[in-house]
Amino acid sequence: MSSSSENHPSGRSMRRLVDFFDPTTRGPDSHGRTLDQILEWSDDKLESQHNYIQTVFPLPEESVFSFHAPVVDEETMLIFARSPELKSNLLRALKRMLAFYGFDAEDKEGSNLRLTITPKENCQPGFAHWVVRMDHNHLRITRIIRSLRILGLEGAAEDFYDAFIAVCKVRGRVGSSSIAFWTRALKNPLSHAPDGSEVAWLEKY
C-alpha cells in the first residue's frame, strides 16, 4: 500500500479509529470515551450528544459538525476488511443504535454480519427520534448506512435500510429528501457520497 497523503488523507487519525474498535486495545475517541462507554449510554444521552456518531460510524468525508472527527482512509478500510473483530464491534454499535431507534436486532442464522431487524413491541419512544418529517437523526441514519458499507458491512447496511424503509411505507411521515439520501447512501458507488461529493481513492472499490 502506498503511504502517500493522497491515499491516506487521515493517516494521523487512522490508528485512533482502529484502536477505538479493537476489542483488545479499547482506545478512546478524541474526547476520551471508549466504544464500550458510549454503547452503555442511555437513549437520552445518545440523543443529546452530537460528537460521538462521527467516530462510532466514521466516513471517508470530513465532518462539517466535528473538526476532531476521524476520517476513514484507504488503509483503515482495508484493515476493517480483514478484521472480523473490528467488524464485530461495529455491528455491536449498530445494534445499540437500532435499539435507540426502536428496533430489535438479532444475528441472521448462518451469518454473524447480517441482522434480522424488527420493530420493538414498545417501538414508539424510539420511533419518535426519527419517524418525523425532518430531524437531525435522518443525517445520522444516512451516515450509518454509508459507514457500514465503507467498513465492510454491506449486508448489514441493506438490513438496516430495509427496516427503516418498511416503517416509512407504513407510517409515511419521513420526508422524501431524507429517504432519497438514505437510498443514495446504500446504492451509490462507494466513491460517491450521498451529497454528491466524490472520494477519488474509492473509485477502485
C-alpha positions as CSV (number, residue, x, y, z in Angstrom):
1,M,0.0,0.0,0.0
2,S,1.2,3.5,-0.8
3,S,1.8,5.8,2.1
4,S,1.1,9.0,0.1
5,S,-1.2,11.6,1.5
6,E,-3.5,11.1,-1.5
7,N,-4.2,7.5,-0.4
8,H,-4.1,8.3,3.3
9,P,-5.7,11.6,3.9
10,S,-6.4,10.9,7.6
11,G,-3.2,9.0,8.5
12,R,-2.9,10.6,11.9
13,S,-6.4,9.5,12.9
14,M,-6.3,6.1,11.3
15,R,-4.7,4.4,14.4
16,R,-7.2,6.1,16.7
17,L,-10.1,4.6,14.7
18,V,-8.6,1.1,14.6
19,D,-7.8,1.2,18.4
20,F,-11.3,2.5,19.1
21,F,-12.9,-0.6,17.6
22,D,-10.2,-3.1,18.6
23,P,-11.7,-5.2,21.4
24,T,-8.2,-5.7,23.0
25,T,-7.0,-2.1,22.8
26,R,-10.3,-0.3,23.5
27,G,-8.8,3.0,22.7
28,P,-10.6,6.3,23.4
29,D,-12.0,8.8,21.0
30,S,-10.8,12.4,20.8
31,H,-13.0,13.1,23.9
32,G,-11.5,10.3,26.0
33,R,-14.5,7.9,25.6
34,T,-14.3,4.3,24.7
35,L,-16.8,2.4,22.5
36,D,-18.0,0.4,25.4
37,Q,-18.7,3.5,27.4
38,I,-20.7,5.1,24.6
39,L,-22.7,2.0,23.9
40,E,-23.7,2.0,27.6
41,W,-25.2,5.5,27.4
42,S,-28.9,6.0,27.9
43,D,-31.2,6.8,25.0
44,D,-31.5,10.3,26.2
45,K,-27.7,10.8,26.1
46,L,-27.4,9.2,22.7
47,E,-30.0,11.8,21.5
48,S,-28.5,14.8,23.2
49,Q,-24.8,14.2,22.5
50,H,-23.7,15.2,19.0
51,N,-19.9,14.4,18.9
52,Y,-19.8,10.6,19.1
53,I,-21.6,9.5,15.9
54,Q,-18.7,10.6,13.7
55,T,-16.3,8.2,15.4
56,V,-18.7,5.3,16.0
57,F,-19.8,5.4,12.3
58,P,-16.8,7.1,10.6
59,L,-16.8,8.2,6.9
60,P,-14.2,9.0,4.3
61,E,-15.5,12.5,4.1
62,E,-14.7,15.2,6.7
63,S,-17.4,16.1,9.1
64,V,-18.8,19.6,8.9
65,F,-20.0,19.2,12.5
66,S,-16.9,18.0,14.3
67,F,-13.4,19.1,13.3
68,H,-11.9,16.4,15.5
69,A,-13.8,13.5,13.8
70,P,-11.5,10.9,12.3
71,V,-11.8,10.3,8.6
72,V,-11.6,6.8,7.0
73,D,-8.7,6.5,4.7
74,E,-7.8,3.6,2.4
75,E,-5.6,1.8,4.9
76,T,-8.3,2.0,7.6
77,M,-10.9,0.5,5.2
78,L,-8.6,-2.4,4.3
79,I,-7.8,-3.1,8.0
80,F,-11.5,-3.4,8.7
81,A,-12.0,-5.6,5.6
82,R,-9.6,-8.3,7.0
83,S,-10.6,-7.9,10.7
84,P,-13.7,-9.9,12.0
85,E,-13.0,-8.4,15.4
86,L,-13.3,-4.7,14.2
87,K,-16.4,-5.5,12.2
88,S,-18.0,-7.4,15.1
89,N,-17.6,-4.3,17.3
90,L,-19.1,-2.1,14.5
91,L,-22.1,-4.4,14.5
92,R,-22.4,-4.0,18.2
93,A,-22.6,-0.3,17.7
94,L,-25.2,-0.8,15.0
95,K,-27.4,-2.9,17.3
96,R,-27.3,-0.3,20.0
97,M,-28.4,2.4,17.6
98,L,-31.1,0.2,16.3
99,A,-32.4,-0.2,19.9
100,F,-32.3,3.6,20.2
101,Y,-34.3,3.9,17.0
102,G,-37.0,1.4,18.2
103,F,-35.9,-1.9,16.8
104,D,-34.8,-5.3,18.0
105,A,-32.0,-6.9,16.1
106,E,-30.8,-10.5,16.0
107,D,-28.0,-12.1,14.0
108,K,-29.4,-13.9,11.0
109,E,-29.0,-17.6,11.0
110,G,-25.8,-18.6,9.2
111,S,-24.3,-15.1,9.2
112,N,-22.7,-13.2,12.0
113,L,-22.7,-10.0,9.9
114,R,-26.3,-9.8,8.9
115,L,-29.3,-8.9,11.0
116,T,-33.0,-9.7,11.3
117,I,-34.4,-6.3,12.3
118,T,-38.0,-5.9,13.6
119,P,-39.8,-3.1,15.5
120,K,-39.8,-3.4,19.3
121,E,-43.1,-4.2,21.0
122,N,-42.8,-0.7,22.5
123,C,-41.3,1.0,19.5
124,Q,-42.8,4.4,19.9
125,P,-40.2,6.0,22.1
126,G,-37.5,5.0,19.6
127,F,-39.6,5.9,16.5
128,A,-40.1,9.4,18.0
129,H,-36.4,10.1,17.3
130,W,-36.8,9.7,13.5
131,V,-40.4,9.0,12.3
132,V,-40.9,12.7,11.6
133,R,-40.7,14.7,8.5
134,M,-37.2,16.1,9.3
135,D,-34.8,15.6,12.1
136,H,-31.0,15.5,12.8
137,N,-31.3,11.7,13.2
138,H,-32.0,11.5,9.5
139,L,-28.5,12.7,8.9
140,R,-27.2,10.1,11.4
141,I,-29.1,7.3,9.5
142,T,-27.5,8.4,6.3
143,R,-24.1,8.3,7.9
144,I,-24.7,4.9,9.5
145,I,-25.6,3.3,6.1
146,R,-22.6,4.7,4.3
147,S,-20.2,3.9,7.1
148,L,-21.3,0.3,7.3
149,R,-20.7,-0.1,3.5
150,I,-17.3,1.6,3.7
151,L,-16.2,-0.6,6.6
152,G,-17.2,-3.9,5.1
153,L,-20.8,-4.5,6.4
154,E,-22.7,-4.0,3.2
155,G,-25.2,-6.7,4.1
156,A,-25.9,-5.1,7.4
157,A,-26.3,-1.8,5.7
158,E,-29.0,-3.3,3.5
159,D,-30.8,-4.9,6.5
160,F,-30.7,-1.5,8.3
161,Y,-32.0,0.4,5.3
162,D,-34.8,-2.1,4.6
163,A,-36.0,-2.0,8.2
164,F,-36.3,1.8,8.1
165,I,-38.0,1.9,4.7
166,A,-40.5,-0.7,5.8
167,V,-41.6,1.6,8.7
168,C,-41.7,4.6,6.4
169,K,-44.1,2.8,4.0
170,V,-46.5,2.2,6.9
171,R,-46.2,5.4,8.7
172,G,-45.4,7.8,5.9
173,R,-44.1,10.7,7.9
174,V,-40.4,10.9,6.8
175,G,-39.7,13.5,4.2
176,S,-38.8,12.2,0.7
177,S,-35.5,14.1,0.7
178,S,-34.3,12.1,3.7
179,I,-35.4,8.8,2.1
180,A,-33.5,9.8,-1.1
181,F,-30.3,10.4,0.9
182,W,-30.7,7.0,2.6
183,T,-31.2,5.4,-0.8
184,R,-28.1,7.1,-2.3
185,A,-26.1,6.1,0.8
186,L,-27.0,2.4,0.1
187,K,-26.9,2.3,-3.7
188,N,-24.4,4.9,-4.9
189,P,-20.9,3.6,-5.9
190,L,-18.7,3.9,-2.8
191,S,-16.8,6.8,-4.3
192,H,-20.0,8.9,-4.5
193,A,-21.2,10.3,-1.2
194,P,-25.0,10.9,-0.8
195,D,-24.4,14.7,-1.0
196,G,-22.8,14.4,-4.4
197,S,-19.2,14.8,-3.4
198,E,-16.7,12.2,-4.6
199,V,-13.7,10.4,-2.9
200,A,-11.2,9.6,-5.6
201,W,-9.4,6.7,-3.9
202,L,-12.7,4.8,-3.5
203,E,-13.2,4.6,-7.3
204,K,-11.4,1.2,-7.5
205,Y,-13.7,-0.4,-4.9
